[in-house]
Amino acid sequence: MRTRRRIKSQRLTKIYWHRVKLLLIIIFCFLLAVAFYWLIFLSDFFQIKKININGVDNPEAIELDIKTYFYSKNQKFVPAFIYKILPGYKDNQENLLLFSSTDCSQYLLNKYPEIEKLSTKLDIKNGYLTINITSREISFLLCTDVECYLLDNNGVVFGEAPETSGNLIRKIIIHQPSSITIGTEIFSQSDLDILRSLFELSEEDGSSFKINAIDIEKAKFSTIKIITNESWYLLINFNSDFSEVFKIIQKLKEGELNNKTPKLQYIDCRYLPRIYYAFK
């Protein structure tokens, strides 16, 4: 009887210590997990120490948006109540382990249409993030019936602009009653090359006229209306030989239209070799 009690007591003691060991292992694993969680998400160890932004005039605004990008990523792993419990770690939300070059680049490109391209470099050893930005350059001023916009060399609308006069910027007028979404590619590259070639021809030394603006009905156009700096306009086809048209205008101005351009209203070269013109 005593032997059975002793065996039972030993068995209970063994079970007790087994449970104690199991509990200690669970506590150890929990504390280890907490330590790893703290190290990865809350401590300074994996935080980005400095963000360098090159190539723009407003690096502070972009840096603020990058911080917002990190905060949105960080919220998936660190609930807000943790920062209420540990407010001292509230600023540690720029975790380099959560950084994705593709995601960050796309985020900034969507946020800033004026950015043409950018590259990112993450220095993990020192915790430095460098972003090199190439901004879009103004190539054209695009004016609709509603608003004027900045257009880059690839035909992308990247910002609104006040309507300006003069020939400092190549101006394209498109008759569209609604606003254009910023970031939209309004012209194909081939169509934009055609419009660009017209401006370039008019800007050559000895050109028969200078372009004040190109006026088209819509983005997909067949007829081009060129408003000259002499207050008359020229009508040509989309597929015209522009060099030949400029030569024809030069001959007209030297011949039958000599000294008459101040009274000229338009010249129509859409039906070559026939040419039509009218006076005011």
Backbone hydrogen bonds in HBPLUS format (Angstrom, degrees):
<---DONOR---> <-ACCEPTOR-->    atom                        ^
c    i                          cat <-CA-CA->   ^        H-A-AA   ^      H-
h    n   atom  resd res      DA  || num        DHA   H-A  angle D-A-AA Bond
n    s   type  num  typ     dist DA aas  dist angle  dist       angle   num
A0005-ARG N   A0001-MET O   3.05 MM   4  6.40 156.4  2.10 148.8 155.1     1
A0006-ARG N   A0002-ARG O   2.90 MM   4  6.11 155.0  1.96 147.6 154.5     2
A0007-ILE N   A0003-THR O   2.93 MM   4  6.14 159.4  1.98 147.5 153.1     3
A0008-LYS N   A0004-ARG O   2.87 MM   4  6.07 155.7  1.93 146.3 153.3     4
A0009-SER N   A0005-ARG O   2.81 MM   4  6.00 154.7  1.87 145.4 152.5     5
A0010-GLN N   A0006-ARG O   2.88 MM   4  6.08 157.9  1.93 148.3 154.3     6
A0011-ARG N   A0007-ILE O   2.93 MM   4  6.10 148.8  2.03 140.1 149.1     7
A0012-LEU N   A0008-LYS O   2.91 MM   4  6.19 155.7  1.97 147.4 153.4     8
A0013-THR N   A0009-SER O   2.87 MM   4  6.06 157.9  1.92 146.8 153.5     9
A0014-LYS N   A0010-GLN O   2.88 MM   4  6.05 154.9  1.95 142.8 149.8    10
A0015-ILE N   A0011-ARG O   2.93 MM   4  6.20 156.6  1.98 146.0 152.3    11
A0016-TYR N   A0012-LEU O   2.83 MM   4  6.04 155.8  1.89 147.1 154.2    12
A0017-TRP N   A0013-THR O   2.97 MM   4  6.25 169.0  1.98 154.7 156.1    13
A0018-HIS N   A0014-LYS O   2.91 MM   4  6.04 145.6  2.03 141.4 151.9    14
A0019-ARG N   A0015-ILE O   2.90 MM   4  6.17 152.9  1.97 147.4 154.1    15
A0020-VAL N   A0016-TYR O   2.86 MM   4  6.19 152.3  1.93 147.8 156.7    16
A0021-LYS N   A0017-TRP O   2.83 MM   4  6.00 162.5  1.86 145.3 149.6    17
A0022-LEU N   A0018-HIS O   2.89 MM   4  6.12 154.9  1.95 142.5 150.0    18
A0023-LEU N   A0019-ARG O   2.78 MM   4  5.98 156.8  1.83 147.3 153.9    19
A0024-LEU N   A0020-VAL O   2.81 MM   4  6.07 156.4  1.87 149.2 156.1    20
A0025-ILE N   A0021-LYS O   2.84 MM   4  6.09 153.7  1.91 146.8 154.3    21
A0026-ILE N   A0022-LEU O   2.88 MM   4  6.17 156.8  1.94 147.4 153.8    22
A0027-ILE N   A0023-LEU O   2.83 MM   4  6.08 161.8  1.86 151.1 156.2    23
A0028-PHE N   A0024-LEU O   2.78 MM   4  5.95 157.9  1.82 146.4 153.3    24
A0029-CYS N   A0025-ILE O   2.81 MM   4  6.02 163.9  1.84 150.9 155.2    25
A0030-PHE N   A0026-ILE O   2.85 MM   4  6.01 155.6  1.91 146.8 154.2    26
A0031-LEU N   A0027-ILE O   2.85 MM   4  6.07 164.7  1.88 151.6 155.6    27
A0032-LEU N   A0028-PHE O   2.79 MM   4  5.98 152.0  1.87 147.6 156.4    28
A0033-ALA N   A0029-CYS O   2.81 MM   4  6.00 154.2  1.88 144.9 151.9    29
A0034-VAL N   A0030-PHE O   2.85 MM   4  6.13 157.6  1.91 149.8 156.3    30
A0035-ALA N   A0031-LEU O   2.83 MM   4  6.01 153.3  1.91 142.0 149.8    31
A0036-PHE N   A0032-LEU O   2.87 MM   4  6.14 159.4  1.91 148.9 154.1    32
A0037-TYR N   A0033-ALA O   2.82 MM   4  5.99 160.1  1.86 148.7 154.9    33
A0038-TRP N   A0034-VAL O   2.79 MM   4  5.98 162.5  1.82 150.4 155.2    34
A0039-LEU N   A0035-ALA O   2.84 MM   4  6.03 159.6  1.88 147.0 153.2    35
A0040-ILE N   A0036-PHE O   2.88 MM   4  6.04 160.9  1.92 153.0 157.3    36
A0041-PHE N   A0037-TYR O   2.91 MM   4  5.84 169.9  1.92 155.0 158.2    37
A0042-LEU N   A0038-TRP O   2.96 MM   4  4.81 143.2  2.10 121.6 132.1    38
A0043-SER N   A0038-TRP O   2.74 MM   5  5.86 149.9  1.83 171.3 166.5    39
A0047-GLN N   A0044-ASP O   3.22 MM   3  5.11 166.7  2.24 106.3 109.3    40
A0096-LEU N   A0046-PHE O   2.93 MM  50  5.90 164.3  1.95 168.9 174.2    41
A0048-ILE N   A0094-GLU O   2.85 MM  46  5.66 154.6  1.91 159.6 167.5    42
A0049-LYS N   A0127-GLY O   2.64 MM  78  5.10 136.8  1.82 130.8 145.8    43
A0050-LYS N   A0127-GLY O   3.32 MM  77  6.73 156.4  2.38 149.9 151.0    44
A0129-LEU N   A0050-LYS O   2.93 MM  79  6.32 164.3  1.95 162.5 167.9    45
A0052-ASN N   A0129-LEU O   2.76 MM  77  6.15 163.5  1.79 159.1 165.0    46
A0131-ILE N   A0052-ASN O   2.77 MM  79  6.17 159.5  1.82 163.5 170.6    47
A0054-ASN N   A0131-ILE O   2.89 MM  77  6.24 167.3  1.91 164.3 167.6    48
A0133-ILE N   A0054-ASN O   2.91 MM  79  6.02 163.4  1.94 151.3 156.8    49
A0062-ILE N   A0058-ASN O   3.42 MM   4  6.76 163.2  2.45 152.2 156.5    50
A0063-GLU N   A0059-PRO O   2.83 MM   4  5.94 155.6  1.89 148.6 155.9    51
A0064-LEU N   A0060-GLU O   3.01 MM   4  6.22 150.9  2.10 144.3 151.6    52
A0065-ASP N   A0061-ALA O   3.13 MM   4  6.47 147.9  2.24 140.6 148.8    53
A0066-ILE N   A0062-ILE O   2.92 MM   4  6.22 146.0  2.03 146.9 156.8    54
A0067-LYS N   A0063-GLU O   2.98 MM   4  6.28 152.5  2.06 146.3 153.3    55
A0068-THR N   A0064-LEU O   3.03 MM   4  6.35 148.6  2.14 139.1 147.9    56
A0069-TYR N   A0065-ASP O   2.91 MM   4  6.20 146.9  2.02 140.7 149.6    57
A0070-PHE N   A0066-ILE O   3.00 MM   4  6.38 155.0  2.06 148.9 154.5    58
A0071-TYR N   A0067-LYS O   2.87 MM   4  6.14 155.5  1.93 149.1 156.5    59
A0072-SER N   A0068-THR O   3.03 MM   4  6.25 159.5  2.07 149.4 153.5    60
A0073-LYS N   A0069-TYR O   3.22 MM   4  6.49 148.9  2.32 140.7 149.0    61
A0074-ASN N   A0070-PHE O   2.77 MM   4  5.96 159.5  1.82 153.8 160.1    62
A0075-GLN N   A0071-TYR O   2.97 MM   4  6.12 147.1  2.08 149.7 156.5    63
A0076-LYS N   A0073-LYS O   3.31 MM   3  5.87 153.0  2.39 110.3 117.2    64
A0077-PHE N   A0074-ASN O   2.96 MM   3  5.58 156.1  2.02 117.6 124.7    65
A0078-VAL N   A0074-ASN O   2.90 MM   4  6.00 149.9  1.99 155.9 165.3    66
A0082-ILE N   A0079-PRO O   3.19 MM   3  5.82 149.1  2.29 113.6 121.3    67
A0083-TYR N   A0080-ALA O   3.10 MM   3  5.55 127.4  2.39 107.9 119.6    68
A0085-ILE N   A0081-PHE O   3.00 MM   4  6.32 143.7  2.13 141.8 150.9    69
A0086-LEU N   A0082-ILE O   2.71 MM   4  5.93 155.6  1.77 147.7 155.9    70
A0089-TYR N   A0086-LEU O   3.14 MM   3  6.03 171.9  2.14 127.7 130.2    71
A0090-LYS N   A0087-PRO O   3.18 MM   3  5.27 166.2  2.20 114.1 114.5    72
A0092-ASN N   A0089-TYR O   3.06 MM   3  5.37 155.6  2.12 110.5 118.2    73
A0098-LEU N   A0095-ASN O   3.09 MM   3  5.56 152.5  2.17 109.9 117.9    74
A0099-PHE N   A0096-LEU O   3.25 MM   3  5.11 160.8  2.29  99.1 104.6    75
A0104-CYS N   A0100-SER O   2.88 MM   4  5.96 171.7  1.88 160.9 163.7    76
A0105-SER N   A0101-SER O   2.95 MM   4  5.94 160.2  1.99 144.1 150.2    77
A0106-GLN N   A0102-THR O   3.01 MM   4  6.13 165.1  2.03 149.1 153.3    78
A0107-TYR N   A0103-ASP O   2.90 MM   4  6.03 151.9  1.98 145.8 154.2    79
A0108-LEU N   A0104-CYS O   3.06 MM   4  6.32 160.2  2.10 150.2 153.9    80
A0109-LEU N   A0105-SER O   2.92 MM   4  6.13 158.9  1.96 151.3 157.8    81
A0110-ASN N   A0106-GLN O   2.98 MM   4  6.07 154.2  2.05 145.4 151.3    82
A0111-LYS N   A0107-TYR O   3.07 MM   4  6.19 144.0  2.20 136.8 147.1    83
A0112-TYR N   A0108-LEU O   2.77 MM   4  5.84 151.6  1.85 150.8 157.6    84
A0115-ILE N   A0112-TYR O   3.05 MM   3  5.75 168.3  2.06 121.5 124.8    85
A0136-ARG N   A0114-GLU O   2.75 MM  22  5.42 169.5  1.76 161.6 160.9    86
A0116-GLU N   A0134-THR O   2.85 MM  18  5.72 146.2  1.96 147.5 158.8    87
A0117-LYS N   A0134-THR O   3.30 MM  17  5.37 160.6  2.34 142.5 146.8    88
A0134-THR N   A0117-LYS O   2.86 MM  17  5.37 165.9  1.88 168.8 164.0    89
A0119-SER N   A0132-ASN O   2.91 MM  13  5.27 151.5  1.99 145.6 155.0    90
A0132-ASN N   A0119-SER O   2.90 MM  13  5.27 156.8  1.95 152.9 159.4    91
A0121-LYS N   A0130-THR O   2.82 MM   9  5.12 147.5  1.93 152.2 159.1    92
A0130-THR N   A0121-LYS O   2.85 MM   9  5.12 172.4  1.86 154.4 157.0    93
A0123-ASP N   A0128-TYR O   2.71 MM   5  4.96 170.9  1.72 165.1 165.5    94
A0127-GLY N   A0123-ASP O   2.73 MM   4  5.51 128.6  1.99 145.9 161.8    95
A0128-TYR N   A0123-ASP O   3.09 MM   5  4.96 141.6  2.24 133.7 138.9    96
A0139-SER N   A0151-LEU O   2.92 MM  12  5.94 165.4  1.95 154.0 158.4    97
A0140-PHE N   A0151-LEU O   3.03 MM  11  5.01 158.1  2.08 146.3 145.9    98
A0151-LEU N   A0140-PHE O   3.03 MM  11  5.01 160.1  2.07 152.4 147.2    99
A0141-LEU N   A0170-ARG O   2.72 MM  29  6.00 155.1  1.78 153.7 158.2   100
A0172-ILE N   A0141-LEU O   2.80 MM  31  6.08 165.9  1.82 158.4 161.5   101
A0142-LEU N   A0149-TYR O   2.89 MM   7  5.05 158.1  1.94 148.3 151.7   102
A0149-TYR N   A0142-LEU O   2.61 MM   7  5.05 155.6  1.67 148.2 157.3   103
A0143-CYS N   A0172-ILE O   2.84 MM  29  6.25 164.2  1.87 162.1 167.6   104
A0174-ILE N   A0143-CYS O   2.86 MM  31  6.19 164.4  1.88 160.9 165.5   105
A0144-THR N   A0147-GLU O   2.84 MM   3  5.44 175.2  1.84 159.1 160.0   106
A0145-ASP N   A0176-GLN O   3.34 MM  31  5.68 151.6  2.43 129.0 135.3   107
A0161-ALA N   A0148-CYS O   2.85 MM  13  5.30 162.4  1.88 133.4 130.1   108
A0150-LEU N   A0159-GLY O   2.71 MM   9  5.26 162.5  1.74 154.7 157.5   109
A0158-PHE N   A0150-LEU O   3.08 MM   8  5.88 157.8  2.13 150.3 157.3   110
A0152-ASP N   A0156-VAL O   3.09 MM   4  5.52 160.9  2.13 141.6 146.2   111
A0155-GLY N   A0152-ASP O   3.10 MM   3  5.45 167.1  2.12 115.9 118.2   112
A0186-ILE N   A0155-GLY O   2.98 MM  31  5.93 129.0  2.25 172.0 170.1   113
A0157-VAL N   A0184-THR O   2.86 MM  27  5.52 168.8  1.87 160.6 160.3   114
A0183-GLY N   A0157-VAL O   2.57 MM  26  5.21 153.2  1.64 148.3 158.4   115
A0214-ILE N   A0171-LYS O   2.99 MM  43  6.44 156.8  2.04 150.1 156.2   116
A0173-ILE N   A0214-ILE O   2.69 MM  41  6.00 170.1  1.70 162.0 164.6   117
A0216-ILE N   A0173-ILE O   2.86 MM  43  6.18 168.8  1.87 165.3 166.5   118
A0175-HIS N   A0216-ILE O   3.28 MM  41  6.78 148.4  2.38 148.0 157.1   119
A0184-THR N   A0181-THR O   3.12 MM   3  5.76 149.2  2.22 142.6 142.5   120
A0192-LEU N   A0188-SER O   2.98 MM   4  6.18 162.2  2.01 154.4 159.7   121
A0193-ASP N   A0189-GLN O   2.94 MM   4  6.07 146.4  2.05 141.2 150.2   122
A0194-ILE N   A0190-SER O   3.22 MM   4  6.51 144.8  2.35 139.8 148.0   123
A0195-LEU N   A0191-ASP O   3.17 MM   4  6.57 160.0  2.22 150.3 154.4   124
A0196-ARG N   A0192-LEU O   2.85 MM   4  6.02 156.9  1.90 149.0 156.3   125
A0197-SER N   A0193-ASP O   2.92 MM   4  6.06 152.0  2.00 141.6 148.6   126
A0198-LEU N   A0194-ILE O   3.28 MM   4  6.60 144.5  2.41 142.1 150.4   127
A0199-PHE N   A0195-LEU O   3.28 MM   4  6.68 160.1  2.32 149.1 153.1   128
A0200-GLU N   A0196-ARG O   2.94 MM   4  6.23 161.4  1.98 153.7 159.4   129
A0201-LEU N   A0197-SER O   2.98 MM   4  6.14 154.8  2.05 143.8 149.7   130
A0202-SER N   A0198-LEU O   3.10 MM   4  6.35 158.8  2.15 149.1 154.4   131
A0203-GLU N   A0199-PHE O   3.04 MM   4  6.21 132.3  2.27 142.6 155.5   132
A0203-GLU N   A0200-GLU O   3.23 MM   3  5.10 132.9  2.46  91.9 104.6   133
A0204-GLU N   A0201-LEU O   3.33 MM   3  5.46 161.4  2.37 102.7 108.2   134
A0207-SER N   A0204-GLU O   3.20 MM   3  5.55 145.4  2.32 137.0 131.9   135
A0229-ASN N   A0210-LYS O   3.00 MM  19  5.72 146.2  2.12 147.0 149.8   136
A0212-ASN N   A0227-ILE O   2.73 MM  15  5.53 156.7  1.78 150.0 157.0   137
A0213-ALA N   A0227-ILE O   3.14 MM  14  5.19 154.0  2.21 142.0 144.7   138
A0227-ILE N   A0213-ALA O   2.81 MM  14  5.19 161.4  1.84 164.5 168.4   139
A0215-ASP N   A0225-LYS O   2.62 MM  10  4.92 174.1  1.63 165.9 165.0   140
A0225-LYS N   A0215-ASP O   3.02 MM  10  4.92 149.9  2.12 151.1 155.8   141
A0238-PHE N   A0222-SER O   2.78 MM  16  4.94 143.3  1.91 152.2 145.3   142
A0224-ILE N   A0236-ILE O   2.88 MM  12  5.39 174.8  1.88 159.6 161.3   143
A0236-ILE N   A0224-ILE O   3.04 MM  12  5.39 162.2  2.07 153.1 158.8   144
A0226-ILE N   A0234-LEU O   2.78 MM   8  4.98 169.4  1.79 153.0 156.0   145
A0234-LEU N   A0226-ILE O   2.78 MM   8  4.98 154.1  1.85 140.1 148.6   146
A0228-THR N   A0232-TRP O   3.01 MM   4  5.79 164.2  2.04 159.3 164.0   147
A0231-SER N   A0228-THR O   3.29 MM   3  5.64 155.7  2.35 113.2 113.0   148
A0233-TYR N   A0265-GLN O   3.20 MM  32  6.63 156.3  2.26 135.5 138.5   149
A0267-ILE N   A0233-TYR O   2.93 MM  34  6.48 145.0  2.05 152.7 162.9   150
A0235-LEU N   A0267-ILE O   2.91 MM  32  6.36 156.8  1.97 158.6 165.3   151
A0269-CYS N   A0235-LEU O   2.80 MM  34  5.84 161.5  1.83 162.8 165.8   152
A0240-SER N   A0237-ASN O   3.22 MM   3  5.19 161.0  2.25 111.7 110.5   153
A0244-GLU N   A0241-ASP O   3.10 MM   3  5.42 119.4  2.49 104.1 118.2   154
A0245-VAL N   A0241-ASP O   3.03 MM   4  6.36 152.9  2.10 151.1 159.6   155
A0246-PHE N   A0242-PHE O   2.98 MM   4  6.26 160.5  2.02 154.3 158.0   156
A0247-LYS N   A0243-SER O   3.17 MM   4  6.44 150.5  2.27 141.0 148.6   157
A0248-ILE N   A0244-GLU O   2.94 MM   4  6.24 153.0  2.02 148.2 155.8   158
A0249-ILE N   A0245-VAL O   2.98 MM   4  6.27 159.5  2.02 154.5 159.2   159
A0250-GLN N   A0246-PHE O   3.06 MM   4  6.25 152.4  2.14 141.0 148.5   160
A0251-LYS N   A0247-LYS O   3.01 MM   4  6.31 155.4  2.07 148.5 154.4   161
A0252-LEU N   A0248-ILE O   2.94 MM   4  6.21 156.8  2.00 149.6 156.3   162
A0253-LYS N   A0249-ILE O   2.95 MM   4  6.16 160.5  1.99 150.6 155.3   163
A0254-GLU N   A0250-GLN O   3.04 MM   4  6.22 139.1  2.22 139.3 150.3   164
A0255-GLY N   A0251-LYS O   2.85 MM   4  5.92 126.3  2.14 138.7 153.3   165
A0255-GLY N   A0252-LEU O   3.12 MM   3  4.97 133.0  2.35  91.2 104.5   166
A0257-LEU N   A0252-LEU O   2.83 MM   5  5.44 153.7  1.90 160.0 155.8   167
A0258-ASN N   A0255-GLY O   3.08 MM   3  5.37 161.7  2.12 118.8 119.8   168
A0260-LYS N   A0257-LEU O   3.01 MM   3  5.13 163.1  2.04 128.2 126.2   169
A0263-LYS N   A0260-LYS O   3.04 MM   3  5.74 147.5  2.15 120.4 128.5   170
A0264-LEU N   A0261-THR O   3.05 MM   3  4.73 151.7  2.13  98.0 106.9   171
A0280-LYS N   A0263-LYS O   2.80 MM  17  5.69 162.7  1.83 166.7 171.7   172
A0265-GLN N   A0278-ALA O   2.78 MM  13  5.57 165.2  1.81 147.2 146.7   173
A0266-TYR N   A0278-ALA O   3.37 MM  12  5.69 156.5  2.43 140.1 143.2   174
A0278-ALA N   A0266-TYR O   3.15 MM  12  5.69 152.1  2.23 148.3 152.4   175
A0268-ASP N   A0276-TYR O   2.56 MM   8  4.96 170.4  1.57 161.2 161.6   176
A0276-TYR N   A0268-ASP O   3.14 MM   8  4.96 170.1  2.15 141.5 144.5   177
A0274-ARG N   A0271-TYR O   2.95 MM   3  5.48 134.7  2.16 133.7 126.0   178
